[in-house]
Amino acid sequence: MDSLLLPAKAAARDVIFAVWVLAFVEKKLHKVVANSVDIIVMPTLALLAVGLFTVFIVMPVAGVVFGAFVGSITWISHVGGVFSGFILGLIFLPMVMFGLHQLLTPIHIEMINKTGATPLLPVLAMAGAGQVGATLALWLQCRKNKKLVQLIKGALPVGFLGIGEPLIYGVTLPLGRPFITACIGGGIGGAVIGGIGNIGAIAIGPSGIPLIPLITTGHWLGYIAVLLSGYAGGIIVTYFFSVPKEPMLPTKEE
C-alpha cells in the first residue's frame, strides 16, 4: 500500500511546483510572443520548457528533499522517549500549516502493517492538543475582544475533533506568538506520551478526541491523560508568556 501512496504524493508535490513555474513562464512569454501567434506558440513553448525543467530538475531535487524529510521524521520517531515526543509534537503544527503532514501517511501505514499500530499518530496528535490549549488561554485573556471570541467559538469545536487548520489560520497564526506557544504545548504533550510509551493507534484517523476509539486496547486512559497534558501545556505556556496586549483590549462585536 505504501508503495502506491509514495509515488502519488510525490507526483502531487511535483505538479504543484511545476504549475507555479508554468504561471511564471507564461507571464514572461506573453511579453515577447506576438498576439497573432500567442494562442499557438505560447502554450507549446511554456509546456515544453516547464516539462523539461520538471523532469530533469524539479523531480530529482524534490525527491531528495522528500526523502531527507521523511528520513528525519523516521529517525526522530525511532529515537523514542521524551526527546522524540517533544520534537515531533513541536514541529507538527508547522507541517500541517504547509500541508506536509500528509507525507507521513505511508509511515503510519508501514508501522501498522509491521506492528499492528502506529505510535507516531498519537504523538503527533498532541500538536492539536497544544493548539486547543493555546486557544483556550486566548479565550480566557481576550474575552473582551468580541471579534476574536467569535473566531474562537467557531474554530475551537473542530479543534477538539482534530481539525487544526481553522485554529491555525483564524486564531493562533495571525497573532504570532500564540502559534509558537501552541507548538510548545504540543511538544509538552508529545514529551509526556513519549515518556509513557506503548500508546499507538490501530488505524489512521483524526487526532484529538475522535482518536480515542482507535487507540490500542488498554491504553485509552493513557491517551486521554496525555491529551489533557497537551491542553494544559498549551494553556499554561500561552496564558503566562505569549498573549499579545492588543487582542486583550475590548472591541465591539460586529
C-alpha positions in Angstrom: 0.0 0.0 0.0 2.8 2.5 0.9 4.5 1.8 -2.5 1.3 3.1 -4.1 0.9 6.2 -1.9 4.5 7.4 -2.2 4.5 7.9 -6.0 1.1 9.6 -5.8 2.2 12.1 -3.1 5.5 12.7 -5.0 3.6 13.4 -8.2 1.2 15.9 -6.4 4.2 17.6 -4.9 6.0 18.0 -8.2 2.8 19.1 -10.0 2.1 21.9 -7.6 5.6 23.4 -8.0 5.5 22.9 -11.8 2.3 24.7 -12.1 3.7 27.6 -10.2 6.7 27.7 -12.5 4.4 27.4 -15.5 2.4 30.5 -14.4 5.7 32.5 -14.1 6.9 31.3 -17.6 3.6 32.2 -19.2 3.7 35.8 -17.9 7.2 36.2 -19.4 6.2 34.7 -22.7 3.2 36.9 -23.1 5.5 39.9 -23.2 7.7 38.6 -26.1 5.3 36.5 -28.2 3.2 38.3 -30.8 -0.5 38.3 -30.2 -1.2 36.9 -33.6 0.6 33.6 -32.7 0.2 33.7 -28.9 -2.6 31.1 -28.7 -0.4 28.5 -30.5 3.2 29.3 -29.7 2.9 30.4 -26.1 1.3 27.1 -24.7 3.7 25.0 -26.7 6.8 26.8 -25.6 5.6 27.0 -22.0 4.7 23.4 -21.6 7.9 22.2 -23.3 10.1 24.4 -21.1 8.4 23.6 -17.9 8.1 19.9 -18.8 11.8 19.6 -19.3 12.5 21.6 -16.2 10.2 19.4 -14.1 11.6 16.1 -15.4 15.3 16.9 -15.1 15.4 19.4 -12.2 12.3 19.5 -10.1 11.7 15.8 -9.7 15.2 14.8 -8.7 15.6 17.7 -6.3 12.2 17.3 -4.8 12.8 13.5 -4.4 16.0 14.2 -2.4 14.3 16.7 -0.2 11.2 14.5 0.3 13.4 11.5 1.2 15.5 13.6 3.6 12.4 14.9 5.3 10.7 11.6 5.7 14.0 10.0 6.8 14.4 12.7 9.5 10.9 12.1 10.9 11.5 8.4 10.9 14.8 8.8 12.7 13.3 11.0 15.3 10.4 8.6 15.9 12.9 5.7 16.3 14.9 7.6 18.9 11.8 7.3 21.1 11.2 8.7 24.6 10.7 12.2 25.8 13.1 13.8 23.3 11.4 12.5 20.1 7.9 13.1 21.6 8.7 16.7 22.3 10.3 17.3 18.8 7.5 15.6 16.9 4.8 17.4 18.9 6.7 20.7 18.4 7.1 20.6 14.6 3.8 19.1 13.6 1.7 22.3 13.5 4.1 23.9 11.0 3.8 20.7 9.0 0.0 21.0 9.0 0.3 24.6 8.0 2.2 23.7 4.9 0.3 20.5 4.2 3.3 18.4 4.8 1.6 16.2 7.4 0.1 14.1 4.5 3.6 12.9 3.7 3.6 10.9 6.9 0.7 8.6 5.8 3.0 6.0 4.3 4.9 5.8 7.6 1.8 5.3 9.6 0.6 2.5 7.2 4.0 0.8 7.3 4.0 0.8 11.1 0.5 -0.6 11.2 1.5 -3.3 8.7 4.5 -4.3 10.7 3.4 -3.9 14.3 -0.4 -3.6 14.2 -0.3 0.0 15.4 1.3 3.4 14.8 2.8 5.0 17.9 3.6 8.1 15.8 0.0 9.2 15.3 -0.9 9.7 19.0 2.3 11.7 19.5 1.6 14.0 16.5 -2.0 14.4 17.8 -0.5 16.3 20.8 0.2 19.3 18.4 -3.6 19.8 18.0 -4.0 19.5 21.8 -1.4 22.2 22.3 -3.2 24.5 19.9 -6.5 23.9 21.6 -4.9 24.7 24.9 -3.4 27.9 23.5 -6.8 28.9 22.1 -8.5 28.4 25.4 -5.8 30.6 27.0 -6.6 33.3 24.4 -10.3 33.0 25.2 -9.7 33.5 28.9 -7.5 36.5 28.5 -9.1 38.1 25.4 -12.7 37.6 26.3 -13.4 41.4 25.9 -12.4 41.2 22.3 -15.7 40.1 20.8 -14.4 39.6 17.3 -11.6 37.2 18.4 -14.0 35.4 20.7 -16.4 34.7 17.8 -13.5 33.3 15.8 -12.5 31.1 18.7 -16.1 29.9 19.2 -16.3 28.9 15.5 -12.9 27.2 15.3 -12.5 25.6 18.7 -15.1 22.8 18.4 -13.4 21.3 15.3 -10.1 21.8 17.1 -11.2 19.3 19.7 -12.2 17.0 16.9 -8.6 17.1 15.5 -9.1 19.6 12.7 -6.4 22.2 13.3 -6.5 24.5 10.2 -9.3 26.9 11.4 -7.4 27.5 14.6 -4.1 27.9 12.8 -5.2 30.4 10.1 -8.0 32.0 12.1 -6.6 32.4 15.6 -3.1 31.5 16.6 -1.0 32.2 13.5 -2.4 35.7 12.8 -1.5 36.6 16.5 2.1 35.4 16.1 3.4 34.3 19.5 0.3 32.1 20.4 1.2 29.9 17.4 4.7 29.4 18.8 3.3 28.6 22.3 0.8 26.3 20.7 3.7 24.4 19.2 5.4 24.3 22.6 2.2 23.0 24.2 2.2 20.2 21.5 5.8 19.5 22.4 4.9 19.1 26.1 2.1 16.7 25.3 4.4 14.8 22.9 7.1 14.6 25.6 4.6 13.1 28.1 3.3 10.5 25.7 6.8 9.7 24.6 7.8 9.2 28.2 4.9 6.9 28.8 5.3 4.9 25.6 3.4 2.0 24.2 0.4 4.2 23.1 -0.4 3.6 19.5 -3.3 3.8 17.0 -4.6 0.8 15.2 -5.7 2.8 12.2 -5.2 6.2 10.6 -7.9 8.7 11.6 -8.4 12.2 13.1 -6.5 13.4 16.1 -7.9 14.8 19.3 -10.9 13.3 20.9 -12.0 11.2 17.9 -8.7 9.3 18.0 -9.7 7.7 21.3 -11.5 4.7 19.8 -8.5 3.9 17.6 -6.1 3.7 20.4 -4.7 0.2 21.1 -6.7 -1.8 23.7 -5.9 -1.0 27.3 -4.2 2.4 26.6 -7.3 4.7 26.2 -6.9 6.2 29.6 -3.2 6.9 29.0 -4.1 8.7 25.7 -6.8 10.7 27.5 -4.3 11.7 30.2 -1.6 12.9 27.7 -4.3 14.7 25.7 -5.2 16.6 28.8 -1.5 17.3 29.3 -1.3 18.8 25.8 -4.3 21.0 26.6 -2.7 22.1 29.9 0.7 22.7 28.3 -0.8 25.0 25.6 -2.9 26.8 28.2 -0.1 27.5 30.7 2.6 28.5 28.2 0.2 30.8 26.2 -1.5 32.3 29.3 1.7 33.3 31.0 4.1 34.0 28.1 2.5 34.9 24.8 -0.9 36.6 24.8 -0.4 40.0 23.0 -1.8 43.1 24.6 -3.7 44.4 21.6 -6.2 41.4 21.4 -6.9 41.8 25.1 -8.4 45.3 24.5 -12.2 45.4 24.4 -13.9 45.6 21.0 -17.4 45.8 19.8 -19.0 42.7 18.2 -19.5 43.1 14.5 
